[in-house]
Amino acid sequence: MNVLKITSCVCLLGAGFLTSKADNITGINLYESGMYNSSKIYFLKQLNAASSPDEKAEACYYLGKSYLNLNHPDSASYYFSLGSETSATYPFNKIGTSTLALVELSKKGGASKEEQKAFETAFKDAIKADKKNIRLPLAVAEAYAYAKDYAKAEEYIKLAKKTDAKNGLPFMLEGDILLAQDMEKNRGAAGTKYDNAIYFSPDLVGAYMKGARIYMLINGAAALEKLEQIAAIAPGFNGRFHLLGELHEIQGNSKRAAEYYGRFIEDGYYNEEHLLKYAGILYFDKQYDNVLSIIHQVLSKYPDNLVANRLHAYALAKTTKGQESVDVLTNFMKNIPEEKIILQDYLCYAEELEENKQYPEAADYYKKVIQKDPSRKQFLQNIGELYTKSQQPDSAIRYYNHYLDFLEQPNASIYFQLGRNYYNIATADSLETQQEKLQRADSVFALLTELAPTSYLSYFWRARINSMLDPETTLGLARPFYEKVIEIATEQTDRYKRELIECYKYLGYYYYVQADNITAKHNNNASFARQEYNTAKEYFQKVFELDPNDAVAQKAIEDINVK
């Protein structure tokens, strides 16, 4: 039975024998907050502890409504019937039974005129039990709302307002109905109704909770304010920790989310779904041992629960090392049907494979993540990095280029990786194809220069590339780039010592080659190249200053001294 999930506005504000026991305040607040599983657990305990027929009937009513909202109409019917049998003076269960019948008829095209008249008579008789009790016409209004007869529901809401013009309950039901009709379109209007409900009934916990739930996705500060207000008006209501946990989870604060959701669990009104939610929060907070402890509770009762088995595999993989951690996820993936695999399964498996340096296999599963959800193009970067680590530059280049196509703004780090992979291909290529790959690498690093002109990286790698394009160092193609690196790096000599040594060696060798060529043109008379030899010597001395044990620099200086 697919019924409209509208939270009941029946509250403890009624009069006479219909006033709820103070002991039930927590359960009613849970129910009115839309926490139907928790209210069900609460009232199951209250049903067993009830000491009078009316107390038992009230527990049956809330159990029936909880099951109705959880889409278990048979259970709802059972408790409404039990409540009616238990107390003839408590009319709400009769309204509940009529609600089920009304919903069934609405699914078949609606009630006939005779049936409508019978419902009206039954509802009016129920209201006559206490004409001053605002909860009775609201229960009827809710029955019509479940059946999607919103016009009729509004009639009884108006009657409720006449019964008590200063009560916030009717406004709360109006907010519920607005959300049931169109949650996205009516979100703002429903929020206003909940605010009106709070204005007339400042202690109406459900209105604060529903208002907070509306704001959670659009205004976290406003949601938090609502939940903090509950602490002031109902400090014993720990149901607010449920939403506080979810709010912090949405905001990415897993530690606070785990703290608050744990406090909700401690209250005792939870089921396996709550435990799985809590375990998921703990997992993202990297509390893997606690995840396993929670999951074992669920698996002891529901060994085939897919979500529990999934979280168990995830957490177990994180608490084991090496190949064993990969094997845990491999076994999990083998034992579930392909159509049950979710994106997070592929992602978790990819991360574990990467952690264990199984880079090509990890890349394959990041590809599956993108296949599962094409919007997850950010994982193209991960694939490029994995192919770089596994020394497959052709594949790395392909995926880095795909990633750049996806990005709205250029990314300097990706251009750096792309350029390095072109360079790595070039160093492995034959001389016939090497130049083309080097020129591609150079063009990529030229783009990086535009994106990060104050960084030495692009100049350093362009220097290396142009050094390869000028293997005899006769043209000095790398010279301007190495000089630029020196200009940037000399202020932090310790940090860039390795790079500076490479720069000085290249420039020393370049001037040495120039000097030798001049000497050769002048019948081996070195005096014509004295300036070039001196410049070369200066650069090799800089190398020697940074590394006194550098044999290349030492030998070059010795050779120059005898020229």
N, C-alpha and C positions, 0 to 999 in steps of 0.2 A: 504494500500500500504506500503510495507516494503522497505524503501529506506535506502541507506547507509548514515549514519550521518557523513558528512564531513563538517567541517566549511569552509565557503567561504573565499577565499583570495581576494575578491574584496575590495579594500581599497580606501582611499581618495587621492591616489597618481597619479590618472589619469590626462589627459590634457584636455584643451578646455572645451566644454559643458558637458563632462563626469566627470569633477571634482566635488566631493561631496561638498555640502555646509558645511561650518565650523560647523553649528548648528548640523549636523548629526554625528560628530566625535564620540560622546559618544555612539550613537546607533550602529555605525559600529564597534566600539571597543567591545561592548557587543556581537555583532553577531560573530565577528572573535574570541572571547574568548570562543565560544561554549555556551554562555548563551542565548539560543534561546527564552525562555519564556520572559526574560527581554528585548531582542531586539524586540520581537513582541510587547510588551507593549509600548516601546519607539516609534516605527514607526507607531503604531496606532494613537498615539498622533500627530506625525509629519504629518501623512496623513491628519488629520483634520485641521492642521495649515498651510499646504502647500499653497504658494502664486503663484506658477507657475506650468505649466504642467510638466516640468522636475523634479521639487522638488517632485511633487505628484508621478510621475513615479518611482523615486528613492525609495520613501517610499514603494510603491507597490512591488518593486523588493525585498527589504529586508524582507517585510512581507511574500512574497511568499517563499523565501528561509528559513525563520524562520519556517513557517508552514511545509515546506517540511522536515526539520530536526526533527520536532516534530511529524512526521508521520501523517500529516493531508493533504493528496494530493489534496482533493477537495478545501480546503481553499487556498492552494498554487496556484491551477489553477485559482481560482477566482481573486486573486490579480495580477498574471502575466497577465491575460487577461485585467483587469482594467488598469494596467500600460501601456500595449501596445495601448489600446484605447486612453489613456490620452495623450501620447506623441509618435509620430511616429519617432522622432529623438533620442530617448533613446532606444538602442538596447538590453539592458540586459533582459528586460521582455520577448522578443522573444526567447532569449537563455533559459530562465527559462521554458517557455512553451515547447520548444523542449526537455529540460531535462526530463520533466514529461513523454513525449511520449517515449523517449529513454529508460527510466527505465521500463515503461510498456512493451515494446517490449523485453527487456532483461529478464523479468520474463517469457516470453513465448518462450524463446529459442533464442532470438536475432533478430536483424533487417535483412531483406533480403538485397541483394546487391543494389537493387533499392532504398530501404528505407535508407540504409547507405549513398548512393550517395546524396539523398535528404537532409539528415541531414548535410552532409559535405558542401553542397552548402549553406544551411541556415546559418551555423556557419561561413563560410568564408565571406558571405555577411555582417554578423553582425560585424565581425572584420574589414572589410573595412570601417566601419563608422568612425574609427579613428585608423589607422595602428600603431600609436605611443603609443597607450594606452595599457599598459601591462595587465590591468584588463580584457580586452576582451578575449584574448586567454586563460587566467586563468579560466574565467567563463566557457569556452568551455571544458577545461581540467577537471574541476570539474564535468561537466555534464557527461562526459565519466566515471569518477571515480564513480559517483553514480550508473551507469549502470555496474560497475565492469569490464569495458574494460580499464584496467590499461595501456596497451601498447599504446592505442590511447590517453589516458590522458597524457602519458609521451611525446608524439609528440607535444602536444600543450604547455606543460610546457617548452619544449625546444624552441618553438617559442617565448614564453614569455621571456625567458632568452636572446634570440637574440634581442628582442624588447628593453630590458633594462638590460644589463649585470650586473649592480650594484644595482639591486633591490632585497630585501629579500623576496618578496611575493612568488616567485616560490618555494623557499625552504620550506616555511611554508606549502604550499599545499603538497609538497612531504612528509613532516612529517605526515600530516593528512592521506595520502594514506597508508603510512607504518603502522600506527596504525589501520586503517580500515582493512588491510589485516591480521594482527596478532598482537594484542596489546601487549601480553606478550613477544613474541619473538622479536618484533621490537621496544620495548620501548626505548632502548639505541640509536638505529639508528635514531629514530624519534627525540629524544632529541638533537642529533647532528644537525639535519636539522633545528630545531628551533633556535639553537645557531647560525647557519649559517645565518638564516633569520635576527637575531638581529645584526649580524656583518655588513650586508649590509644595513639594515634599523633599526638603533638603536631606532627609535620611534615607532616600530611596537608592539603595546600593546598586540595583540593577541598571538604573539610568546612568550612573557614573561609569559602570563597566561597559555598557553599550556605547556610550559616548567615546570612551577611550578606544574601544575597538574600531570605531569609525575613523578616529584620528591617527591610528597607529601607522598607516602607510603614507600619510600625507603630512602629518605634523606631530613628530615624536614628542616635542615639548608639551603640546596641548594634551596628548594622551597621558603623559607622565603626571601632569597636573591633576587630571581626573583621578588617577589611581592614588595619588598622594592624599587627595581629599577623602578617599574612602578610609584611609588609615585614621583620619580624625573622627569620622562619624561612626565607624564600625571597626575599631582596632582589632577585634577578634576574628574578622573575616579574612582568612588567609587565601581565599579564592583570588584575590587581587594579585598574588604572587605568580599565578598562572599567566596572567597578561603581562606582568612585569618581565617575566622570563622571555615571553615571546617578543616583547618590545625590544629588549636588549639583543635578542637574537637577530631581529630585523636590522638593527643598527650595527651589527657585526661585533658586539661586545660579548663574546662567548663566555667569558669568566663571570660577568654579572648575570648573564642569562642562566648559567648553570646554578649560580647561587640562589637566585629567586625561584627558579623552577624546582630546585631541591627543597626549598621551604614549603612550596605547595605540596609536594609529594609527602613531606613529613606530616602534613595534616591528616593524611589517611584516606582522603576521598579520591582515590585514583584507581584506574584499571590498567590493563596491559597496554592500551594505546598511549596513556599518559607516560608509562614507563618507557615505551619505545621513543616517545618524544624526548624525554629526559635523557635517554641514552644517546640519542642523536646530538643533543646539545653538548653533552659531555665529550662526545667524540670530537667535535669541532673545537672543543677547548683542550684537546689532547690529553684528557684524563682517561686513558685507555683501560687501565686496571678497573676503574669505577664503571666504565662501560660494560666490561665483561661481567662484573658483579650484578649489575642490573639486568643484563640480557639473560643470564643464567636463571633468574627468577621467571622470566617470561617463557624461556624454552622448557623449563620444567613442567609447565602447564600446556604450552602450545609448541611442541617440538617441530612442527612443520611450518611455523610462521615465517614467511619469506623475509619480512623486514627484520625480524629478530636474527635470523640466520645471516642476513647480509651484514648487519652491524657487528655480529659476532666475528664474521670473517675479517671485516675491516679492522676491528680492534685487535684481533689475534695477530694479524699481519704486522701491526705496529709494535706489538710486544715481543715479537720473535725477530731473529736476525738471519741475514744471508738468504740462501736459497729456500730455507724453510718458510720464510715470510711470503715468498713468491708462490710456493706450493699451496699455502693456505688459500690464496685467492684463485689459483688455478683449479683447485678442487671445487671451490664454490661456484666458479663459472661453468664448470662441467656439469654440475648437478642441478642447474636451473634451466628451464626452457628458454630458447633464444628470445622469444617474445616477452619474457619477463625481465630480461636484462635492461637495466636503466643506464643512463648516461654516467652516473656516479660510479657504477661498477667498472666501466671502461677507464674512467679517470683514475680511480683508486689503483687499479691494476697497472696502468701506465706509470703512475708515480712510483709504485713499488719496484717495477722492472727497472726504471731509471735509477732508483736508489741503489740497486744491485748491479749497476753498470751494464745492463742488458739493453743497450741503446737502440739497436734496430727494432727489437721486439717492442720496446716502449713506444717508439715512433709509430708502429703499426696500430697500437691501441689509442694513441692520441688521434690518429686518423679516424678511428671508429667513433671517437667522441664527436668529431666534426660531422661525420656521416649521420650520427644520431641527432645532432642539432647543428645545422649549417650556420647558425648565428654565432657559434663558438669559434670564430676565425682567429681568436687570440692564440689558440693552441698551434697555429701554423708556426709561430715563433719557437715553441717548444720542439716541434718536429725538426725545424732547421738546426736548432742547437744540438739535438741528438745526432743528426747526421754529421754535424761538424765534429762531435766527440768521437764518432765511429769512423772518422776519416773517409767520409763519402761526400766530398765537396760538391759533386754534380747535383746530388739530391738535396744537399743543404741549400745550394743556390736556388734551386727550383722553389723550395718552400719559403725561403726568405723573400723571394720576389712575389710569391702569392700573398705573403703577409704584408708587404709594402703596398700591394694593390688594395688591400683591405683597409689600411690605415688612412684616416682623413688628413693627418699631419705627418710629415716626414719624421723618421726616427733615427737619430744619429747612431745609436748602438747597433741597429739593424744594418745600416750602411757599413759600419765597421766590420761586422761579421761577414757580410756579403763580399766586401773587398778582400778580406783575408782568405775566403774560400776560393775566389778567383785566383788569388796569388798562389794558394796551395796547388791548384790545378796546374797553373803555369809552371811551377817548379818541378812537377812530375811529367809534364808534356815533353814531346820531342821538340827539337829546335824549330821544325817547320810550323808548328801550331803554337809555340810558346809565346811569340810576340803578340798575337791576337788576344790571348788570355791576359797577358800583362797589361795591354792597353785597356781592356775592359776593367781590370782591377784599378788601374790608374784613374779611369773616369769615375768609378764609384767613390774612390777616396777624394777626388776633386769635389764631388757633391758633399762629402762629409766635411770638407774644409769650409764650404759655404754655411753648413749647419752649425759647426763648432770651430770658428776661426781662431779661437784662443787656445785650443787644445793642440798638443804636440802630435797626437796620434796620426792624423791624416797626413801631415808633413813627413813623419817618420816612415810610414808605409809607402808613401809616394817616392821617398828617397830610395828605399829598398827596390821598389819596382823599376825605377829609372836606372838604378845601378845595374840591374839585370839587362835592361835594354841597351846598356852601354858597357858590355862585358870587359872591354879593354880600358875603360875609364879615360878614354881620349877626349870624349865630348863633354864630360862633366855634367851629364844630364841630372844626376842626383844632387849636385852641389847646392843649388838654391834651396832645396828641401832640407838637407842636412843643416845648412846654415840657419834656417828658420827654427829647426828643432833646438839648436844651440841657443838661439835668442830667447826661446820660451823656457828652456830647461835649466839654464845656468843659475837662476835664482834659487833652485832647489837641487843642488848638485848631488846630495846624498840620495835623494829620491830617484833621480834619473841617471845615476852613475853608469849603469849598463848602456843606456841609450847614448849618453854623451861619449863614452868610449868608442862606440860604433861610429858616431859622427866624426870624431877627431881622427880616427883611423882612416875613414874614407877620404876626408879632406887632405890628410897628410899624404896618403897614397896618390891622390889626384895631382897634387902639386909636385910630388916626386916624379910621376910619369911626365908631367909637363916639362920639368927640368931636364929629365933624361932626353926627351925629344929635342929640346933646344940645344943641348950639348951635342947630340948626334949631328944636328944640322951645321954645327960649327967645328967639325972635325974633332969631336970629343973634347972640346975646350969648355970645361965646366964653369969658367968665369962668366960666360954669357948667361948662365942660368942661376947665378948666385942668389938672386932675390927669391926665385921659385924654390930652391933648395932650403933657404932659410925659413920660408913660409911652411914648407913641409916639415922641417925640423921642429918648428914651434908647435904644430899640431901633434906630432908624436910625443913631444915633451909633455903636452897636456894629458895625453894618454898615460904616460909614465907617472905623472903626478897623481892620477886617480888610481893607478894600479902599478906600483913599482916592480911587480913581478911579471909584467906583460913582456913576453919575449919578442913579439913582433915589433913593438915600439922601440925596445932596446936595440934590436938588430938594425932597424931603419936609421936610428940616430947614429949608430956606429958607421954605417955605410955613408951617410951624408957627411960625416966629419972628415972622411978621407977623400971626398970629392975635390 
